[in-house]
């Protein structure tokens, strides 16, 4: 009888081996609890970072969103490894999981600043909209006594509702001891100049920064360009060439076109920062009123800073935009108003080119063409205001009545879902209606002077 027992014993051993090797189907949909998690050192590499996020995305797709978020939020869970941890957000930058800052869960961080005052959440969204991406920012390192360090974040989309990320620290942020050299000339250089000043302020403290900003020899002046500082009530804190005005409120001050430009700056700063177009006397040209573009941003919750460059219309309206509007007018004159408006309102027509499209209004303020807002065709918008309270349609009509020209106003940029300065070029057609097109002013190679 003994030989007959051998096959049974062999089958039992084989079954045990199959179970232990995982060849059988799981008996539960509950994610496994690992008694030992992988240990990463505090000198993680970019490759380690990417692999870590890939692993977390795979975990989320395998075990589902609820189970994954619970695990990612657990400070003692399997996805907290030395300096590395997983954070999760939706596409409104609302925190879904964060093991280090659980108090942030459920809160949108779209307007939150990093340790040096940079809006980093939108950079994450921009990166993850491409599927994956890297973002530099400054953040507290929990394993180094919350020291502020430079951090490289990597993000990856789970699905159309949420995404994951993590980051590798690159050591303490180097103190900023001096601003960038050279005189800024482009929109990008102007922003970099102001960002450099904000980093200096955050590193060296408010009193030291205001002393530097308020002195012509403090290192933050470049010819007619300088850093100015105000609080959120519009009171001047630093003006290197007008020190007698420090302590004065600019909240109710208007430019020569009647705009409360400081109020606009404060609203921009509250949203993280942005560009401003206004008209201001230029002391270098016998106080002739000229266009000026400033970039403003917060330093902390008590004050903000900015700098501006005098410029001209031909710097802000590039040749492509000017020609685009001229071609539209020529088409309208040649083909008649009805046919032209039909073409301008066609989202697949020839008058939509990349980010440019033609809009049109009659001189009573009624919308005639807006290809992306067909619901507003025929609606009178004479008294419409932009997000900063400016009657921009009225400004377009006033400009067109003179023949042609530039109008600056604020609009929500659909690419970023943020309020930004838009520079449009408008022209009259036959004395009864106008058409135009515009671009958002963003950091880039746009020459403001030179």
Buried (B, 14 or more C-beta within 10 A) or exposed (E): EEEEEEEEEEEEEEEEEEEEEEEEEEEEEEBEEEEEEEEBEEEBEEEBBBEBBBBBBEBBEEBEBEBBBEBBBBEEBBBBBBBBBBBBBBBEBBBBBBBBEEEBBEEBBBBBBBBBBBBBBBBBBBBBEEEBBBBBBBBBBBEBEEBBBBBBBBBBBBEEEBBBBBBBBEEEBEEBEEBBEEBBBBBBBBBBBBBBBBBBBBBBEBEEBBEBBBBEEBBBBBEBBBBBBBEBEBBBBBBBEEEEEBEBBBBEEBBEEEBBBBBBBBBBBEBBBBBBBBBBBBEEEEEEEBBBBBBBBBBEEEBBBBBBBBBEEEBBBBEEBBEBBEBBBEBBEEEEBEEBBEBBBEEEEEBBEEEBBBBBBBBEBBBBBBBEEEEBBEEBBBEBBBBBEBBBBBBBBBBBEEEBBBBBBBBBBEEEEBBBBBBBBBBBBEEEBBBBBBBBBBBEEBBBBE
